[in-house]
């Protein structure tokens, strides 16, 4: 089943994505990742997302950090249960990039600011009719991130 992209996304002037069902249903509103030290993660995400044009994260009165765009929100918080933060086993958060150069810049900024490069080096991956330029990193608390450009 194709990913559904909502009417709000289209109202903001975003182009329809190839192979994505545009039926007025929004699937995501936000994603949260845990961090034992929000300031460490803020430094990481400010750099990595900054190269994609995302504004610097804002800290709220509860000490959480938020990155807001017209298409969604990324939040960073200490775990509410008081346990140590850890990456989601099997989970990946993907960030859309409009060029291979931005994918590489995301990767390089992430690694320079406490991230770890994982899997294959940034580059083109092809499978069937799909051609993607990808880079995978882990943030300082183990969350798996992917920067992706569809080519």
PyMOL commands that set and color helices and strands:
alter all, ss='L'
color gray80, all
select helices_A, chain A and resi 7-11+38-50+100-112
alter helices_A, ss='H'
color red, helices_A
select strands_A, chain A and resi 30-34+58-59+65-69+72-77+93-96+116-127+130-138+144-150
alter strands_A, ss='S'
color yellow, strands_A
deselect
rebuild
show_as cartoon
